[in-house]
Every structure is written in structure tokens, then in C-alpha cells.
Amino acid sequence: MIEVERMRIRSLYSIMMVFILLAFALPAGAFNCNVNVTGLSFGGYDVFSAIPKDSAATITVTCNAPPQNPNAPIPVSISLSPGSSGSFAQRQLQRLGGPELLAYNLFTTPSFSTVWGDGSGGSQTQTNLVTRTTPWNATIFGRIPAGQNVPAGSYSDVITVTIEW
């Protein structure tokens, strides 16, 4: 008889643990965010120009909130990878089909003073509050410094955008 009671207690304990785990898992699943990123294109680069080549792109983050508080602000953080160069100090575009590199970087403001990254190597992430009715349209400011002597061609890099909420 004692054995049966112990089994019942263990079963009850297991069921309670499942409910506790579900209770912690449900609120996290109630938050949902989506991201849309426009590509950043610099267009043609003039090696003889003394003016840097600038461009911009947009990251749009939309989120919902739990039904019990649908307009609750959700803190969202956006980080960018260093790309193929592996460095935030100077990202590099690589020529398609060649070894040539074209230096560039991505910034958080149009003053091109703060490198957008993951918080390491002198870079910073961006954080904002997003609600169901107020998406976040974050602008990435890109710049290729002037005076780089590179051959004509298509240059590219791949940046990973990470959204945390």
C-alpha cells in the first residue's frame, strides 16, 4: 500500500512539474516579432571622387504582445555582424570573382560617428521599445570612404541582422 501511494505522489509531482514548465513557456511564446530589412546598395563608386559614397537601408521590426496586454511595449535590440572582414573597425566589400576589397562601414546615425555592431570592438547595438501599434523603423547608414583605388566590378558583403526581444 505504501508503494502505491509513493507512485501516486511521484505521478502528481511529475504532472505539476509539466504544468509549471508550461506556465513559464507560454508567456515567452506570447511575444512575437517580425523583421524586414531592405538591402543597402551604394550604387557606382567613383575611385576619383574626393567625396565618400553614402547609402541607407531600413530595418523594420513589428511585434505583438500577449492578449492580456496588447499594447505593452516590448524592448527590442538590433545587432549587426561584422561581415566577412570579421572586424567592426573596417568592414570590407569583396569584388565578385576577385580578391580585391573595398572598405566600408555601417553606422547608427547620419553623422557616421558610431559603428553599428554587436557591442564589441567599439561597436554599438540599437535598442528601442516596440508596441503592437508602433513598429520600429531603424535606419542603417552606410559609408564607403573616398580615395580607394579598386578595379571596376561588383562588390558585396553579407551582414547578419540579429533581433532580440
C-alpha positions in Angstrom: 0.0 0.0 0.0 2.8 2.4 0.8 4.4 1.7 -2.6 1.2 2.7 -4.4 1.0 6.0 -2.5 4.6 6.8 -3.4 3.8 6.2 -7.1 0.8 8.5 -6.9 2.9 11.2 -5.3 5.6 10.9 -7.9 3.0 11.0 -10.7 1.4 14.1 -9.2 4.8 15.7 -8.8 5.6 14.9 -12.5 2.3 16.4 -13.6 2.9 19.5 -11.5 6.3 20.0 -13.0 4.9 19.8 -16.5 2.3 22.4 -15.7 5.0 24.7 -14.1 7.2 24.3 -17.2 4.3 25.1 -19.5 3.4 28.1 -17.4 6.9 29.5 -17.9 7.0 28.6 -21.6 3.6 30.2 -22.5 4.4 33.9 -21.8 7.6 33.7 -23.9 5.7 32.3 -26.8 3.0 35.0 -26.5 5.5 37.6 -27.7 6.2 37.5 -31.4 8.3 39.9 -33.5 8.9 40.1 -37.3 11.7 41.8 -39.1 12.0 43.1 -42.6 15.3 44.5 -43.9 15.8 46.5 -47.1 19.1 45.9 -48.9 21.8 48.5 -48.7 23.1 49.5 -52.2 25.8 52.0 -52.7 25.5 52.1 -56.5 28.5 53.0 -58.5 31.7 54.0 -56.7 34.0 56.6 -58.4 37.6 56.0 -57.5 38.5 59.6 -58.5 35.9 61.3 -56.2 37.0 63.0 -53.1 33.6 62.5 -51.6 32.6 59.4 -49.7 29.8 57.2 -51.1 26.9 57.1 -48.7 23.7 55.0 -48.6 21.0 53.9 -46.2 18.8 50.9 -45.5 15.9 50.3 -43.2 15.2 47.5 -40.6 11.5 47.4 -39.7 10.6 45.5 -36.5 6.9 44.8 -35.7 5.8 42.9 -32.6 2.7 41.7 -31.0 2.1 41.4 -27.2 0.1 39.0 -25.1 -3.6 39.3 -25.4 -3.9 40.3 -21.7 -1.9 43.5 -22.5 -1.8 44.0 -26.3 -0.2 47.5 -26.2 2.6 46.6 -23.9 6.0 47.9 -25.1 8.5 45.2 -25.9 12.2 46.2 -25.6 13.9 45.1 -28.9 17.6 45.1 -29.6 19.2 45.0 -33.1 22.8 44.0 -33.7 24.7 43.6 -36.9 27.6 41.2 -37.6 31.0 42.4 -38.8 30.5 40.7 -42.2 33.2 38.8 -44.0 36.0 41.0 -42.7 35.4 39.8 -39.2 36.0 43.4 -37.8 33.9 46.3 -36.9 36.9 48.6 -37.2 36.6 48.4 -41.0 34.1 46.1 -42.8 35.1 45.1 -46.4 33.2 44.5 -49.6 34.8 41.9 -51.8 34.8 42.0 -55.5 32.8 39.2 -57.1 35.3 36.8 -58.8 38.4 38.6 -57.4 40.4 39.2 -54.2 40.0 43.0 -54.2 38.5 44.6 -51.2 36.6 47.9 -50.8 36.5 49.3 -47.2 33.1 50.5 -45.9 31.2 50.6 -42.6 27.7 50.7 -41.2 26.6 53.4 -38.6 23.8 54.1 -36.3 23.4 57.8 -37.2 23.7 60.0 -40.3 26.8 61.6 -38.7 28.7 58.3 -39.3 30.2 58.5 -35.8 29.0 55.3 -34.2 29.6 51.9 -35.8 26.6 49.6 -35.7 27.6 46.1 -34.5 27.1 43.7 -31.6 28.5 45.8 -28.8 32.1 44.5 -29.2 35.1 46.1 -30.8 33.9 49.7 -30.3 30.6 49.0 -32.0 27.1 49.6 -30.5 23.7 47.8 -30.8 20.5 49.7 -31.0 17.5 49.3 -28.6 14.0 50.6 -28.8 10.5 49.9 -27.5 8.1 48.4 -30.0 4.3 48.1 -29.5 1.6 46.4 -31.5 0.7 49.7 -33.0 4.2 51.3 -33.2 6.8 49.4 -35.3 10.4 50.4 -35.2 11.9 51.7 -38.4 15.7 51.7 -37.7 17.9 53.2 -40.4 21.3 51.8 -41.2 23.7 54.4 -42.5 26.5 53.0 -44.8 29.6 54.8 -46.0 32.4 53.9 -48.4 35.4 56.2 -47.7 36.7 58.2 -50.7 40.0 57.6 -52.4 40.1 53.8 -52.7 41.8 52.6 -55.8 40.0 49.4 -56.7 39.1 47.8 -60.1 35.6 48.0 -61.5 33.3 45.2 -60.6 30.5 44.2 -58.3 31.4 44.2 -54.6 29.4 42.7 -51.8 29.3 41.6 -48.2 26.8 39.6 -46.1 25.7 41.1 -42.8 23.7 39.1 -40.3 21.0 41.2 -38.5 20.1 39.8 -35.1 16.9 40.9 -33.4 16.5 40.2 -29.6 13.3 40.7 -27.6 
